[in-house]
């Protein structure tokens, strides 16, 4: 086991942040493809079911994208505060 000094705690915090953040881009990329398919099906069939599905998943996409931006900003802040010594 390793000691819980400031360096190792910073590493653990950054590992948690990166692990949490990577979920959002992955889901956003997958949802973007799904939204293209849903809108394409709506344009092809003019069935309102496809449009309703598109609108439902679009809201989830927007929230997911926003959470990815926020967690990315936190990650950038951690780069500057915890690992600024590596940029010299």
N, CA, C and O of each residue as an XYZ file, in Angstrom:
352
protein
N       0.852     -1.185      0.000
C       0.000      0.000      0.000
C       0.891      1.238      0.000
O       2.059      1.171      0.383
N       0.358      2.320     -0.413
C       1.133      3.552     -0.472
C       0.648      4.527      0.593
O      -0.467      4.418      1.103
N       1.509      5.473      0.910
C       1.162      6.475      1.910
C       0.162      7.467      1.339
O       0.163      7.737      0.138
N      -0.676      8.000      2.184
C      -1.647      8.996      1.750
C      -1.095     10.400      1.985
O      -1.647     11.176      2.766
N      -0.012     10.707      1.308
C       0.525     12.059      1.368
C      -0.198     12.911      0.321
O      -1.070     12.421     -0.397
N       0.170     14.174      0.244
C      -0.525     15.101     -0.655
C      -0.396     14.686     -2.120
O      -1.341     14.842     -2.894
N       0.747     14.169     -2.497
C       0.959     13.772     -3.891
C       0.048     12.609     -4.286
O      -0.586     12.644     -5.340
N      -0.013     11.594     -3.448
C      -0.858     10.439     -3.764
C      -2.342     10.775     -3.677
O      -3.140     10.233     -4.442
N      -2.724     11.656     -2.763
C      -4.119     12.097     -2.708
C      -4.498     12.876     -3.962
O      -5.610     12.735     -4.470
N      -3.578     13.697     -4.461
C      -3.838     14.426     -5.705
C      -3.972     13.463     -6.878
O      -4.803     13.669     -7.763
N      -3.165     12.426     -6.886
C      -3.271     11.410     -7.944
C      -4.608     10.684     -7.875
O      -5.235     10.447     -8.907
N      -5.048     10.332     -6.678
C      -6.344      9.669     -6.519
C      -7.497     10.574     -6.951
O      -8.435     10.128     -7.613
N      -7.417     11.834     -6.572
C      -8.459     12.782     -6.952
C      -8.516     12.941     -8.466
O      -9.602     12.966     -9.045
N      -7.378     13.047     -9.100
C      -7.349     13.198    -10.552
C      -7.833     11.925    -11.242
O      -8.524     12.001    -12.257
N      -7.483     10.770    -10.710
C      -7.955      9.504    -11.290
C      -9.472      9.414    -11.210
O     -10.114      8.961    -12.158
N     -10.050      9.835    -10.101
C     -11.508      9.838     -9.973
C     -12.135     10.805    -10.964
O     -13.139     10.481    -11.599
N     -11.552     11.990    -11.102
C     -12.095     12.988    -12.019
C     -12.035     12.511    -13.463
O     -13.005     12.668    -14.205
N     -10.923     11.936    -13.867
C     -10.786     11.437    -15.238
C     -11.747     10.278    -15.479
O     -12.368     10.195    -16.539
N     -11.872      9.389    -14.503
C     -12.792      8.256    -14.649
C     -14.234      8.722    -14.758
O     -15.019      8.149    -15.513
N     -14.582      9.746    -14.019
C     -15.929     10.308    -14.080
C     -16.145     11.046    -15.394
O     -17.218     10.948    -15.990
N     -15.144     11.780    -15.850
C     -15.274     12.601    -17.055
C     -15.383     11.754    -18.319
O     -16.140     12.114    -19.220
N     -14.667     10.659    -18.416
C     -14.620      9.890    -19.663
C     -15.976      9.297    -20.005
O     -16.236      8.989    -21.168
N     -16.839      9.133    -19.024
C     -18.184      8.627    -19.305
C     -18.971      9.588    -20.193
O     -19.699      9.151    -21.084
N     -18.833     10.868    -19.961
C     -19.649     11.847    -20.677
C     -19.300     11.962    -22.155
O     -20.220     11.957    -22.973
N     -18.034     12.066    -22.553
C     -17.757     12.085    -23.996
C     -18.177     10.800    -24.699
O     -18.660     10.840    -25.831
N     -17.996      9.666    -24.039
C     -18.378      8.398    -24.670
C     -19.883      8.334    -24.904
O     -20.326      7.942    -25.983
N     -20.663      8.713    -23.911
C     -22.120      8.699    -24.067
C     -22.558      9.753    -25.067
O     -23.479      9.508    -25.846
N     -21.926     10.920    -25.068
C     -22.289     11.982    -26.002
C     -22.051     11.558    -27.443
O     -22.886     11.824    -28.307
N     -20.936     10.909    -27.717
C     -20.649     10.459    -29.084
C     -21.667      9.412    -29.522
O     -22.155      9.453    -30.651
N     -21.986      8.481    -28.637
C     -22.978      7.467    -28.967
C     -24.359      8.057    -29.179
O     -25.063      7.668    -30.110
N     -24.754      8.992    -28.324
C     -26.064      9.623    -28.475
C     -26.146     10.472    -29.734
O     -27.214     10.561    -30.339
N     -25.059     11.093    -30.140
C     -25.075     11.896    -31.368
C     -25.396     11.017    -32.571
O     -26.183     11.405    -33.434
N     -24.797      9.850    -32.627
C     -25.085      8.921    -33.722
C     -26.536      8.461    -33.673
O     -27.200      8.369    -34.705
N     -27.015      8.177    -32.489
C     -28.401      7.733    -32.331
C     -29.379      8.837    -32.727
O     -30.409      8.561    -33.343
N     -29.065     10.075    -32.379
C     -29.934     11.193    -32.753
C     -29.992     11.377    -34.265
O     -31.043     11.722    -34.805
N     -28.885     11.154    -34.946
C     -28.879     11.234    -36.414
C     -29.809     10.180    -37.001
O     -30.560     10.458    -37.935
N     -29.756      8.979    -36.455
C     -30.632      7.905    -36.944
C     -32.096      8.245    -36.677
O     -32.942      8.066    -37.552
N     -32.399      8.731    -35.479
C     -33.785      9.073    -35.151
C     -34.325     10.178    -36.049
O     -35.454     10.089    -36.532
N     -33.533     11.212    -36.274
C     -34.013     12.291    -37.136
C     -34.132     11.825    -38.584
O     -35.046     12.239    -39.297
N     -33.222     10.978    -39.015
C     -33.320     10.426    -40.366
C     -34.577      9.600    -40.549
O     -35.235      9.680    -41.586
N     -34.914      8.802    -39.538
C     -36.147      8.012    -39.620
C     -37.378      8.910    -39.625
O     -38.355      8.626    -40.318
N     -37.333      9.996    -38.851
C     -38.465     10.922    -38.853
C     -38.605     11.600    -40.212
O     -39.719     11.739    -40.717
N     -37.501     12.022    -40.807
C     -37.568     12.664    -42.120
C     -38.040     11.692    -43.198
O     -38.705     12.089    -44.154
N     -37.696     10.438    -43.039
C     -38.065      9.435    -44.044
C     -39.535      9.037    -43.947
O     -40.216      8.907    -44.964
N     -40.026      8.843    -42.707
C     -41.386      8.323    -42.530
C     -42.405      9.388    -42.155
O     -43.604      9.163    -42.315
N     -41.971     10.530    -41.667
C     -42.850     11.592    -41.159
C     -43.748     11.104    -40.022
O     -44.823     11.658    -39.792
N     -43.303     10.069    -39.317
C     -44.042      9.529    -38.181
C     -43.629     10.295    -36.928
O     -42.439     10.437    -36.647
N     -44.610     10.785    -36.180
C     -44.312     11.611    -35.005
C     -43.660     10.828    -33.864
O     -43.099     11.428    -32.948
N     -43.728      9.520    -33.909
C     -43.059      8.717    -32.879
C     -41.553      8.948    -32.933
O     -40.906      9.079    -31.893
N     -40.996      8.999    -34.133
C     -39.558      9.227    -34.283
C     -39.178     10.620    -33.794
O     -38.130     10.798    -33.174
N     -40.022     11.600    -34.068
C     -39.747     12.974    -33.618
C     -39.822     13.059    -32.094
O     -39.014     13.749    -31.473
N     -40.783     12.365    -31.491
C     -40.893     12.354    -30.030
C     -39.677     11.688    -29.391
O     -39.151     12.172    -28.389
N     -39.238     10.584    -29.973
C     -38.027      9.929    -29.471
C     -36.816     10.844    -29.602
O     -35.984     10.924    -28.698
N     -36.726     11.528    -30.729
C     -35.618     12.461    -30.960
C     -35.618     13.561    -29.905
O     -34.572     13.866    -29.332
N     -36.768     14.156    -29.642
C     -36.848     15.239    -28.656
C     -36.511     14.750    -27.252
O     -35.872     15.466    -26.481
N     -36.938     13.533    -26.918
C     -36.626     12.974    -25.602
C     -35.117     12.799    -25.427
O     -34.546     13.243    -24.430
N     -34.477     12.153    -26.398
C     -33.043     11.884    -26.288
C     -32.205     13.142    -26.476
O     -31.068     13.198    -26.009
N     -32.748     14.150    -27.151
C     -32.018     15.409    -27.328
C     -31.814     16.109    -25.991
O     -30.758     16.695    -25.750
N     -32.822     16.050    -25.122
C     -32.683     16.657    -23.790
C     -31.606     15.939    -22.976
O     -30.807     16.577    -22.290
N     -31.592     14.628    -23.056
C     -30.567     13.857    -22.348
C     -29.189     14.153    -22.925
O     -28.208     14.244    -22.187
N     -29.118     14.303    -24.240
C     -27.860     14.652    -24.897
C     -27.345     16.000    -24.395
O     -26.157     16.145    -24.104
N     -28.238     16.985    -24.295
C     -27.828     18.323    -23.859
C     -27.312     18.305    -22.421
O     -26.296     18.929    -22.117
N     -28.006     17.597    -21.546
C     -27.562     17.508    -20.150
C     -26.221     16.785    -20.065
O     -25.327     17.201    -19.328
N     -26.093     15.713    -20.817
C     -24.845     14.944    -20.820
C     -23.684     15.780    -21.354
O     -22.581     15.732    -20.810
N     -23.928     16.542    -22.412
C     -22.890     17.406    -22.968
C     -22.472     18.466    -21.950
O     -21.283     18.734    -21.777
N     -23.451     19.064    -21.284
C     -23.150     20.069    -20.261
C     -22.345     19.498    -19.106
O     -21.420     20.145    -18.614
N     -22.687     18.299    -18.673
C     -21.929     17.662    -17.594
C     -20.505     17.347    -18.035
O     -19.573     17.428    -17.235
N     -20.334     16.987    -19.307
C     -18.991     16.741    -19.826
C     -18.149     17.999    -19.836
O     -16.956     17.962    -19.536
N     -18.777     19.121    -20.183
C     -18.052     20.400    -20.178
C     -17.642     20.769    -18.754
O     -16.507     21.182    -18.516
N     -18.560     20.620    -17.822
C     -18.262     20.979    -16.431
C     -17.158     20.088    -15.859
O     -16.230     20.583    -15.220
N     -17.258     18.786    -16.084
C     -16.210     17.902    -15.556
C     -14.883     18.128    -16.277
O     -13.823     17.915    -15.688
N     -14.920     18.552    -17.533
C     -13.690     18.888    -18.250
C     -13.034     20.139    -17.694
O     -11.808     20.225    -17.635
N     -13.846     21.114    -17.285
C     -13.284     22.318    -16.667
C     -12.626     21.993    -15.331
O     -11.566     22.529    -15.007
N     -13.253     21.124    -14.567
C     -12.653     20.702    -13.296
C     -11.323     20.006    -13.551
O     -10.353     20.222    -12.825
N     -11.282     19.175    -14.581
C     -10.050     18.471    -14.923
C      -8.950     19.461    -15.329
O      -7.796     19.304    -14.931
N      -9.303     20.468    -16.110
C      -8.315     21.474    -16.512
C      -7.802     22.249    -15.298
O      -6.615     22.566    -15.216
N      -8.686     22.549    -14.368
C      -8.276     23.243    -13.147
C      -7.312     22.369    -12.341
O      -6.336     22.872    -11.786
N      -7.580     21.083    -12.279
C      -6.679     20.181    -11.556
C      -5.321     20.083    -12.230
O      -4.300     19.968    -11.552
N      -5.297     20.125    -13.549
C      -4.007     20.157    -14.243
C      -3.182     21.352    -13.770
O      -1.991     21.223    -13.489
N      -3.823     22.510    -13.687
C      -3.106     23.729    -13.325
C      -2.670     23.777    -11.880
O      -1.607     24.316    -11.572
N      -3.473     23.224    -10.986
C      -3.133     23.317     -9.565
C      -2.269     22.158     -9.084
O      -1.309     22.367     -8.342
N      -2.596     20.952     -9.494
C      -1.876     19.787     -8.964
C      -0.626     19.427     -9.747
O       0.343     18.932     -9.172
N      -0.635     19.669    -11.049
C       0.446     19.177    -11.890
C       1.166     20.299    -12.639
O       1.750     20.062    -13.696
N       1.129     21.502    -12.105
C       1.771     22.626    -12.794
C       3.292     22.486    -12.831
O       3.938     23.077    -13.696
N       3.858     21.741    -11.939
C       5.307     21.543    -11.930
C       5.814     20.806    -13.152
O       6.979     20.955    -13.521
N       4.967     20.018    -13.786
C       5.379     19.277    -14.973
C       5.379     20.128    -16.234
O       5.874     19.687    -17.272
N       4.840     21.327    -16.166
C       4.797     22.185    -17.360
C       6.040     23.055    -17.500
O       6.141     23.821    -18.459
N       6.965     22.961    -16.595
C       8.169     23.788    -16.650
C       9.291     23.070    -17.355
O      10.384     23.619    -17.494
